[in-house]
């Protein structure tokens, strides 16, 4: 996976693949030279753990979460379990703007729209 992520990155972009604990340490540390950071995580659980571990962020894009036992489709091919949905709801309540996007360039869906159902 490390090789795939590194090869997929645009030239000149620094890619660092770490464990959750390493990421918490790195992302909480003050870095005046860091203008923007994109963090790819495997699940809503990891996104929530980063937040509760002290790594705050303003936006979260959810994509690539397909069907699995206990999950239901919420938008196109994005499916969430009740627990994953609750974690995203909590992040939303903390002020994180969450969008659901399956393919770059397509129209995204605002997670807040799912809360209105």
N, CA, C and O atoms as a GROMACS GRO file, in nm:
protein
  468
    1UNK      N    1   0.083  -0.119   0.000
    1UNK     CA    2   0.000   0.000   0.000
    1UNK      C    3   0.087   0.125   0.000
    1UNK      O    4   0.055   0.224  -0.067
    2UNK      N    5   0.196   0.122   0.074
    2UNK     CA    6   0.289   0.235   0.079
    2UNK      C    7   0.338   0.270  -0.062
    2UNK      O    8   0.342   0.387  -0.099
    3UNK      N    9   0.375   0.168  -0.139
    3UNK     CA   10   0.424   0.190  -0.276
    3UNK      C   11   0.315   0.250  -0.365
    3UNK      O   12   0.342   0.340  -0.443
    4UNK      N   13   0.194   0.199  -0.353
    4UNK     CA   14   0.082   0.248  -0.434
    4UNK      C   15   0.057   0.396  -0.406
    4UNK      O   16   0.043   0.475  -0.499
    5UNK      N   17   0.052   0.433  -0.279
    5UNK     CA   18   0.028   0.572  -0.242
    5UNK      C   19   0.140   0.663  -0.290
    5UNK      O   20   0.116   0.773  -0.339
    6UNK      N   21   0.262   0.617  -0.275
    6UNK     CA   22   0.377   0.697  -0.317
    6UNK      C   23   0.377   0.717  -0.468
    6UNK      O   24   0.401   0.828  -0.516
    7UNK      N   25   0.351   0.611  -0.543
    7UNK     CA   26   0.350   0.620  -0.689
    7UNK      C   27   0.232   0.703  -0.741
    7UNK      O   28   0.242   0.764  -0.847
    8UNK      N   29   0.122   0.704  -0.668
    8UNK     CA   30   0.003   0.777  -0.713
    8UNK      C   31   0.012   0.927  -0.688
    8UNK      O   32  -0.063   1.005  -0.746
    9UNK      N   33   0.103   0.968  -0.603
    9UNK     CA   34   0.115   1.110  -0.568
    9UNK      C   35   0.178   1.190  -0.682
    9UNK      O   36   0.265   1.139  -0.753
   10UNK      N   37   0.134   1.314  -0.698
   10UNK     CA   38   0.196   1.400  -0.800
   10UNK      C   39   0.345   1.422  -0.768
   10UNK      O   40   0.385   1.418  -0.652
   11UNK      N   41   0.425   1.445  -0.871
   11UNK     CA   42   0.568   1.470  -0.847
   11UNK      C   43   0.588   1.589  -0.753
   11UNK      O   44   0.519   1.690  -0.763
   12UNK      N   45   0.683   1.575  -0.664
   12UNK     CA   46   0.714   1.682  -0.570
   12UNK      C   47   0.634   1.679  -0.442
   12UNK      O   48   0.666   1.752  -0.348
   13UNK      N   49   0.530   1.597  -0.436
   13UNK     CA   50   0.449   1.587  -0.314
   13UNK      C   51   0.515   1.488  -0.219
   13UNK      O   52   0.550   1.377  -0.258
   14UNK      N   53   0.530   1.529  -0.096
   14UNK     CA   54   0.590   1.442   0.005
   14UNK      C   55   0.483   1.346   0.055
   14UNK      O   56   0.376   1.389   0.098
   15UNK      N   57   0.511   1.217   0.049
   15UNK     CA   58   0.418   1.115   0.097
   15UNK      C   59   0.482   1.044   0.215
   15UNK      O   60   0.596   0.997   0.206
   16UNK      N   61   0.410   1.038   0.324
   16UNK     CA   62   0.459   0.970   0.443
   16UNK      C   63   0.349   0.876   0.491
   16UNK      O   64   0.240   0.920   0.525
   17UNK      N   65   0.377   0.748   0.492
   17UNK     CA   66   0.281   0.647   0.536
   17UNK      C   67   0.321   0.605   0.677
   17UNK      O   68   0.432   0.557   0.700
   18UNK      N   69   0.228   0.623   0.772
   18UNK     CA   70   0.260   0.596   0.912
   18UNK      C   71   0.147   0.520   0.980
   18UNK      O   72   0.040   0.500   0.924
   19UNK      N   73   0.175   0.481   1.102
   19UNK     CA   74   0.071   0.422   1.187
   19UNK      C   75  -0.012   0.536   1.244
   19UNK      O   76   0.025   0.652   1.235
   20UNK      N   77  -0.124   0.502   1.303
   20UNK     CA   78  -0.210   0.603   1.366
   20UNK      C   79  -0.135   0.676   1.476
   20UNK      O   80  -0.142   0.798   1.486
   21UNK      N   81  -0.063   0.603   1.558
   21UNK     CA   82   0.010   0.666   1.669
   21UNK      C   83   0.119   0.760   1.618
   21UNK      O   84   0.138   0.868   1.674
   22UNK      N   85   0.190   0.720   1.512
   22UNK     CA   86   0.291   0.808   1.454
   22UNK      C   87   0.225   0.933   1.395
   22UNK      O   88   0.277   1.044   1.410
   23UNK      N   89   0.112   0.914   1.329
   23UNK     CA   90   0.041   1.027   1.269
   23UNK      C   91  -0.004   1.126   1.377
   23UNK      O   92   0.007   1.247   1.360
   24UNK      N   93  -0.055   1.074   1.487
   24UNK     CA   94  -0.096   1.162   1.597
   24UNK      C   95   0.020   1.249   1.644
   24UNK      O   96   0.004   1.369   1.664
   25UNK      N   97   0.136   1.188   1.662
   25UNK     CA   98   0.253   1.263   1.706
   25UNK      C   99   0.297   1.367   1.603
   25UNK      O  100   0.324   1.482   1.639
   26UNK      N  101   0.303   1.328   1.478
   26UNK     CA  102   0.346   1.419   1.371
   26UNK      C  103   0.249   1.533   1.350
   26UNK      O  104   0.289   1.649   1.341
   27UNK      N  105   0.120   1.502   1.343
   27UNK     CA  106   0.021   1.603   1.307
   27UNK      C  107  -0.012   1.697   1.422
   27UNK      O  108  -0.060   1.808   1.398
   28UNK      N  109   0.012   1.656   1.545
   28UNK     CA  110  -0.010   1.746   1.659
   28UNK      C  111   0.107   1.841   1.679
   28UNK      O  112   0.091   1.947   1.739
   29UNK      N  113   0.224   1.804   1.628
   29UNK     CA  114   0.343   1.887   1.646
   29UNK      C  115   0.332   2.015   1.565
   29UNK      O  116   0.290   2.011   1.450
   30UNK      N  117   0.367   2.129   1.625
   30UNK     CA  118   0.363   2.256   1.550
   30UNK      C  119   0.462   2.253   1.434
   30UNK      O  120   0.578   2.215   1.452
   31UNK      N  121   0.417   2.292   1.316
   31UNK     CA  122   0.501   2.296   1.197
   31UNK      C  123   0.470   2.423   1.121
   31UNK      O  124   0.380   2.424   1.038
   32UNK      N  125   0.542   2.532   1.148
   32UNK     CA  126   0.513   2.658   1.080
   32UNK      C  127   0.529   2.650   0.928
   32UNK      O  128   0.471   2.731   0.856
   33UNK      N  129   0.607   2.552   0.880
   33UNK     CA  130   0.629   2.539   0.736
   33UNK      C  131   0.518   2.461   0.667
   33UNK      O  132   0.517   2.448   0.544
   34UNK      N  133   0.424   2.408   0.744
   34UNK     CA  134   0.318   2.326   0.687
   34UNK      C  135   0.199   2.415   0.652
   34UNK      O  136   0.128   2.463   0.741
   35UNK      N  137   0.178   2.437   0.523
   35UNK     CA  138   0.066   2.520   0.479
   35UNK      C  139  -0.062   2.436   0.470
   35UNK      O  140  -0.165   2.474   0.524
   36UNK      N  141  -0.054   2.325   0.402
   36UNK     CA  142  -0.169   2.238   0.382
   36UNK      C  143  -0.123   2.093   0.391
   36UNK      O  144  -0.016   2.057   0.340
   37UNK      N  145  -0.203   2.013   0.454
   37UNK     CA  146  -0.172   1.871   0.464
   37UNK      C  147  -0.296   1.791   0.428
   37UNK      O  148  -0.405   1.819   0.477
   38UNK      N  149  -0.278   1.692   0.342
   38UNK     CA  150  -0.386   1.600   0.311
   38UNK      C  151  -0.354   1.469   0.382
   38UNK      O  152  -0.244   1.416   0.370
   39UNK      N  153  -0.451   1.419   0.456
   39UNK     CA  154  -0.432   1.295   0.529
   39UNK      C  155  -0.533   1.194   0.475
   39UNK      O  156  -0.653   1.220   0.473
   40UNK      N  157  -0.484   1.081   0.432
   40UNK     CA  158  -0.571   0.972   0.386
   40UNK      C  159  -0.582   0.872   0.499
   40UNK      O  160  -0.482   0.827   0.554
   41UNK      N  161  -0.705   0.838   0.534
   41UNK     CA  162  -0.728   0.741   0.641
   41UNK      C  163  -0.815   0.628   0.587
   41UNK      O  164  -0.884   0.644   0.486
   42UNK      N  165  -0.810   0.515   0.655
   42UNK     CA  166  -0.880   0.397   0.606
   42UNK      C  167  -1.028   0.392   0.644
   42UNK      O  168  -1.106   0.322   0.580
   43UNK      N  169  -1.066   0.467   0.746
   43UNK     CA  170  -1.203   0.453   0.793
   43UNK      C  171  -1.248   0.574   0.874
   43UNK      O  172  -1.165   0.654   0.918
   44UNK      N  173  -1.379   0.588   0.894
   44UNK     CA  174  -1.428   0.692   0.984
   44UNK      C  175  -1.373   0.676   1.127
   44UNK      O  176  -1.358   0.775   1.199
   45UNK      N  177  -1.344   0.552   1.166
   45UNK     CA  178  -1.288   0.530   1.300
   45UNK      C  179  -1.154   0.602   1.314
   45UNK      O  180  -1.128   0.665   1.417
   46UNK      N  181  -1.069   0.592   1.213
   46UNK     CA  182  -0.938   0.657   1.218
   46UNK      C  183  -0.954   0.809   1.213
   46UNK      O  184  -0.885   0.880   1.286
   47UNK      N  185  -1.042   0.859   1.128
   47UNK     CA  186  -1.067   1.003   1.120
   47UNK      C  187  -1.112   1.056   1.257
   47UNK      O  188  -1.067   1.162   1.301
   48UNK      N  189  -1.200   0.983   1.322
   48UNK     CA  190  -1.251   1.024   1.453
   48UNK      C  191  -1.141   1.014   1.558
   48UNK      O  192  -1.131   1.101   1.645
   49UNK      N  193  -1.060   0.910   1.552
   49UNK     CA  194  -0.951   0.893   1.648
   49UNK      C  195  -0.848   1.004   1.635
   49UNK      O  196  -0.795   1.052   1.736
   50UNK      N  197  -0.819   1.047   1.512
   50UNK     CA  198  -0.728   1.160   1.494
   50UNK      C  199  -0.783   1.283   1.564
   50UNK      O  200  -0.712   1.353   1.636
   51UNK      N  201  -0.913   1.310   1.542
   51UNK     CA  202  -0.975   1.428   1.602
   51UNK      C  203  -0.970   1.422   1.755
   51UNK      O  204  -0.927   1.516   1.820
   52UNK      N  205  -1.013   1.310   1.810
   52UNK     CA  206  -1.016   1.298   1.956
   52UNK      C  207  -0.875   1.291   2.014
   52UNK      O  208  -0.855   1.315   2.133
   53UNK      N  209  -0.777   1.259   1.929
   53UNK     CA  210  -0.637   1.256   1.971
   53UNK      C  211  -0.568   1.392   1.961
   53UNK      O  212  -0.449   1.403   1.989
   54UNK      N  213  -0.643   1.495   1.919
   54UNK     CA  214  -0.587   1.628   1.918
   54UNK      C  215  -0.552   1.684   1.781
   54UNK      O  216  -0.495   1.793   1.771
   55UNK      N  217  -0.583   1.610   1.675
   55UNK     CA  218  -0.557   1.659   1.539
   55UNK      C  219  -0.688   1.714   1.485
   55UNK      O  220  -0.774   1.638   1.441
   56UNK      N  221  -0.703   1.845   1.488
   56UNK     CA  222  -0.827   1.905   1.439
   56UNK      C  223  -0.814   1.938   1.292
   56UNK      O  224  -0.705   1.969   1.243
   57UNK      N  225  -0.924   1.932   1.223
   57UNK     CA  226  -0.928   1.962   1.080
   57UNK      C  227  -1.065   2.017   1.048
   57UNK      O  228  -1.161   1.995   1.122
   58UNK      N  229  -1.074   2.089   0.936
   58UNK     CA  230  -1.200   2.154   0.903
   58UNK      C  231  -1.283   2.079   0.801
   58UNK      O  232  -1.404   2.096   0.795
   59UNK      N  233  -1.218   1.994   0.720
   59UNK     CA  234  -1.290   1.923   0.614
   59UNK      C  235  -1.252   1.776   0.611
   59UNK      O  236  -1.138   1.739   0.640
   60UNK      N  237  -1.349   1.695   0.575
   60UNK     CA  238  -1.328   1.551   0.561
   60UNK      C  239  -1.406   1.505   0.439
   60UNK      O  240  -1.526   1.529   0.428
   61UNK      N  241  -1.338   1.439   0.348
   61UNK     CA  242  -1.403   1.380   0.232
   61UNK      C  243  -1.412   1.230   0.255
   61UNK      O  244  -1.311   1.166   0.286
   62UNK      N  245  -1.530   1.175   0.240
   62UNK     CA  246  -1.550   1.031   0.257
   62UNK      C  247  -1.574   0.970   0.120
   62UNK      O  248  -1.660   1.016   0.044
   63UNK      N  249  -1.498   0.867   0.090
   63UNK     CA  250  -1.514   0.795  -0.036
   63UNK      C  251  -1.450   0.659  -0.023
   63UNK      O  252  -1.370   0.636   0.069
   64UNK      N  253  -1.483   0.570  -0.111
   64UNK     CA  254  -1.418   0.439  -0.111
   64UNK      C  255  -1.460   0.348   0.002
   64UNK      O  256  -1.384   0.258   0.039
   65UNK      N  257  -1.577   0.367   0.057
   65UNK     CA  258  -1.628   0.276   0.161
   65UNK      C  259  -1.742   0.195   0.101
   65UNK      O  260  -1.857   0.238   0.101
   66UNK      N  261  -1.709   0.079   0.052
   66UNK     CA  262  -1.808  -0.005  -0.014
   66UNK      C  263  -1.889  -0.089   0.082
   66UNK      O  264  -1.873  -0.081   0.204
   67UNK      N  265  -1.977  -0.167   0.025
   67UNK     CA  266  -2.064  -0.254   0.105
   67UNK      C  267  -1.983  -0.360   0.179
   67UNK      O  268  -1.883  -0.411   0.129
   68UNK      N  269  -2.030  -0.389   0.297
   68UNK     CA  270  -1.974  -0.494   0.382
   68UNK      C  271  -2.084  -0.531   0.480
   68UNK      O  272  -2.180  -0.456   0.497
   69UNK      N  273  -2.072  -0.645   0.546
   69UNK     CA  274  -2.174  -0.681   0.644
   69UNK      C  275  -2.195  -0.571   0.747
   69UNK      O  276  -2.098  -0.519   0.804
   70UNK      N  277  -2.319  -0.536   0.770
   70UNK     CA  278  -2.354  -0.433   0.868
   70UNK      C  279  -2.354  -0.292   0.813
   70UNK      O  280  -2.383  -0.197   0.886
   71UNK      N  281  -2.322  -0.276   0.686
   71UNK     CA  282  -2.322  -0.143   0.625
   71UNK      C  283  -2.442  -0.128   0.533
   71UNK      O  284  -2.494  -0.225   0.479
   72UNK      N  285  -2.487  -0.001   0.517
   72UNK     CA  286  -2.594   0.030   0.422
   72UNK      C  287  -2.546   0.144   0.334
   72UNK      O  288  -2.470   0.230   0.377
   73UNK      N  289  -2.592   0.144   0.211
   73UNK     CA  290  -2.553   0.247   0.116
   73UNK      C  291  -2.614   0.381   0.157
   73UNK      O  292  -2.733   0.390   0.185
   74UNK      N  293  -2.530   0.485   0.159
   74UNK     CA  294  -2.578   0.618   0.193
   74UNK      C  295  -2.566   0.715   0.076
   74UNK      O  296  -2.637   0.815   0.070
   75UNK      N  297  -2.477   0.684  -0.020
   75UNK     CA  298  -2.460   0.769  -0.138
   75UNK      C  299  -2.379   0.692  -0.240
   75UNK      O  300  -2.265   0.652  -0.214
   76UNK      N  301  -2.439   0.672  -0.357
   76UNK     CA  302  -2.373   0.598  -0.466
   76UNK      C  303  -2.311   0.470  -0.411
   76UNK      O  304  -2.382   0.386  -0.357
   77UNK      N  305  -2.177   0.454  -0.424
   77UNK     CA  306  -2.117   0.330  -0.373
   77UNK      C  307  -2.049   0.349  -0.237
   77UNK      O  308  -1.957   0.275  -0.203
   78UNK      N  309  -2.095   0.446  -0.159
   78UNK     CA  310  -2.044   0.468  -0.024
   78UNK      C  311  -2.145   0.408   0.074
   78UNK      O  312  -2.263   0.442   0.074
   79UNK      N  313  -2.095   0.318   0.158
   79UNK     CA  314  -2.180   0.252   0.257
   79UNK      C  315  -2.119   0.270   0.396
   79UNK      O  316  -1.997   0.271   0.411
   80UNK      N  317  -2.204   0.284   0.495
   80UNK     CA  318  -2.160   0.306   0.633
   80UNK      C  319  -2.236   0.215   0.728
   80UNK      O  320  -2.354   0.185   0.707
   81UNK      N  321  -2.169   0.172   0.833
   81UNK     CA  322  -2.237   0.102   0.942
   81UNK      C  323  -2.300   0.209   1.031
   81UNK      O  324  -2.269   0.327   1.018
   82UNK      N  325  -2.386   0.167   1.122
   82UNK     CA  326  -2.446   0.262   1.216
   82UNK      C  327  -2.338   0.329   1.300
   82UNK      O  328  -2.346   0.449   1.328
   83UNK      N  329  -2.236   0.253   1.340
   83UNK     CA  330  -2.127   0.309   1.421
   83UNK      C  331  -2.047   0.412   1.340
   83UNK      O  332  -2.014   0.519   1.393
   84UNK      N  333  -2.015   0.381   1.215
   84UNK     CA  334  -1.942   0.477   1.130
   84UNK      C  335  -2.023   0.604   1.109
   84UNK      O  336  -1.969   0.714   1.112
   85UNK      N  337  -2.153   0.588   1.088
   85UNK     CA  338  -2.241   0.702   1.071
   85UNK      C  339  -2.239   0.790   1.196
   85UNK      O  340  -2.234   0.913   1.186
   86UNK      N  341  -2.244   0.727   1.313
   86UNK     CA  342  -2.243   0.801   1.440
   86UNK      C  343  -2.111   0.876   1.459
   86UNK      O  344  -2.111   0.988   1.509
   87UNK      N  345  -2.000   0.815   1.420
   87UNK     CA  346  -1.871   0.882   1.431
   87UNK      C  347  -1.866   1.005   1.341
   87UNK      O  348  -1.816   1.110   1.381
   88UNK      N  349  -1.917   0.992   1.220
   88UNK     CA  350  -1.921   1.106   1.128
   88UNK      C  351  -2.017   1.213   1.179
   88UNK      O  352  -1.989   1.332   1.167
   89UNK      N  353  -2.128   1.172   1.236
   89UNK     CA  354  -2.223   1.269   1.294
   89UNK      C  355  -2.154   1.348   1.405
   89UNK      O  356  -2.173   1.469   1.417
   90UNK      N  357  -2.075   1.280   1.487
   90UNK     CA  358  -2.003   1.347   1.595
   90UNK      C  359  -1.902   1.447   1.538
   90UNK      O  360  -1.892   1.559   1.587
   91UNK      N  361  -1.827   1.409   1.435
   91UNK     CA  362  -1.732   1.501   1.373
   91UNK      C  363  -1.805   1.622   1.314
   91UNK      O  364  -1.759   1.736   1.327
   92UNK      N  365  -1.919   1.596   1.251
   92UNK     CA  366  -2.000   1.705   1.195
   92UNK      C  367  -2.043   1.801   1.306
   92UNK      O  368  -2.038   1.923   1.290
   93UNK      N  369  -2.086   1.745   1.418
   93UNK     CA  370  -2.129   1.828   1.531
   93UNK      C  371  -2.014   1.911   1.588
   93UNK      O  372  -2.037   2.016   1.648
   94UNK      N  373  -1.891   1.866   1.569
   94UNK     CA  374  -1.773   1.938   1.616
   94UNK      C  375  -1.727   2.043   1.515
   94UNK      O  376  -1.627   2.112   1.538
   95UNK      N  377  -1.801   2.056   1.403
   95UNK     CA  378  -1.770   2.160   1.307
   95UNK      C  379  -1.696   2.115   1.182
   95UNK      O  380  -1.657   2.199   1.101
   96UNK      N  381  -1.675   1.985   1.166
   96UNK     CA  382  -1.606   1.935   1.048
   96UNK      C  383  -1.704   1.931   0.931
   96UNK      O  384  -1.812   1.874   0.942
   97UNK      N  385  -1.666   1.993   0.820
   97UNK     CA  386  -1.747   1.988   0.698
   97UNK      C  387  -1.718   1.855   0.629
   97UNK      O  388  -1.605   1.831   0.585
   98UNK      N  389  -1.818   1.770   0.618
   98UNK     CA  390  -1.800   1.635   0.562
   98UNK      C  391  -1.873   1.626   0.430
   98UNK      O  392  -1.991   1.659   0.419
   99UNK      N  393  -1.800   1.580   0.329
   99UNK     CA  394  -1.861   1.555   0.198
   99UNK      C  395  -1.840   1.411   0.159
   99UNK      O  396  -1.742   1.347   0.197
  100UNK      N  397  -1.934   1.360   0.083
  100UNK     CA  398  -1.925   1.225   0.028
  100UNK      C  399  -1.894   1.239  -0.120
  100UNK      O  400  -1.968   1.305  -0.193
  101UNK      N  401  -1.786   1.178  -0.164
  101UNK     CA  402  -1.743   1.190  -0.303
  101UNK      C  403  -1.684   1.059  -0.348
  101UNK      O  404  -1.588   1.010  -0.289
  102UNK      N  405  -1.741   1.002  -0.452
  102UNK     CA  406  -1.694   0.871  -0.499
  102UNK      C  407  -1.581   0.883  -0.599
  102UNK      O  408  -1.487   0.804  -0.595
  103UNK      N  409  -1.590   0.980  -0.690
  103UNK     CA  410  -1.490   0.997  -0.795
  103UNK      C  411  -1.460   1.146  -0.809
  103UNK      O  412  -1.553   1.227  -0.818
  104UNK      N  413  -1.332   1.184  -0.810
  104UNK     CA  414  -1.300   1.327  -0.828
  104UNK      C  415  -1.365   1.381  -0.955
  104UNK      O  416  -1.367   1.315  -1.059
  105UNK      N  417  -1.418   1.501  -0.945
  105UNK     CA  418  -1.483   1.563  -1.060
  105UNK      C  419  -1.634   1.544  -1.062
  105UNK      O  420  -1.704   1.620  -1.128
  106UNK      N  421  -1.684   1.444  -0.991
  106UNK     CA  422  -1.829   1.425  -0.983
  106UNK      C  423  -1.886   1.514  -0.874
  106UNK      O  424  -1.812   1.566  -0.790
  107UNK      N  425  -2.017   1.530  -0.876
  107UNK     CA  426  -2.084   1.611  -0.774
  107UNK      C  427  -2.079   1.538  -0.639
  107UNK      O  428  -2.111   1.420  -0.629
  108UNK      N  429  -2.038   1.612  -0.538
  108UNK     CA  430  -2.030   1.557  -0.402
  108UNK      C  431  -2.164   1.576  -0.331
  108UNK      O  432  -2.247   1.657  -0.373
  109UNK      N  433  -2.183   1.502  -0.224
  109UNK     CA  434  -2.301   1.517  -0.140
  109UNK      C  435  -2.256   1.562  -0.002
  109UNK      O  436  -2.158   1.509   0.052
  110UNK      N  437  -2.326   1.657   0.054
  110UNK     CA  438  -2.295   1.705   0.188
  110UNK      C  439  -2.350   1.605   0.290
  110UNK      O  440  -2.466   1.565   0.281
  111UNK      N  441  -2.267   1.565   0.386
  111UNK     CA  442  -2.309   1.471   0.488
  111UNK      C  443  -2.430   1.524   0.566
  111UNK      O  444  -2.515   1.447   0.610
  112UNK      N  445  -2.436   1.654   0.583
  112UNK     CA  446  -2.547   1.716   0.656
  112UNK      C  447  -2.681   1.680   0.593
  112UNK      O  448  -2.782   1.672   0.663
  113UNK      N  449  -2.683   1.659   0.461
  113UNK     CA  450  -2.808   1.619   0.394
  113UNK      C  451  -2.860   1.485   0.445
  113UNK      O  452  -2.981   1.462   0.447
  114UNK      N  453  -2.769   1.398   0.487
  114UNK     CA  454  -2.811   1.266   0.539
  114UNK      C  455  -2.874   1.278   0.677
  114UNK      O  456  -2.952   1.193   0.718
  115UNK      N  457  -2.840   1.385   0.748
  115UNK     CA  458  -2.892   1.404   0.883
  115UNK      C  459  -3.036   1.454   0.881
  115UNK      O  460  -3.107   1.445   0.981
  116UNK      N  461  -3.078   1.507   0.768
  116UNK     CA  462  -3.212   1.563   0.757
  116UNK      C  463  -3.319   1.457   0.732
  116UNK      O  464  -3.438   1.486   0.740
  117UNK      N  465  -3.276   1.335   0.704
  117UNK     CA  466  -3.372   1.226   0.677
  117UNK      C  467  -3.442   1.182   0.801
  117UNK      O  468  -3.526   1.092   0.796
   0.00000   0.00000   0.00000
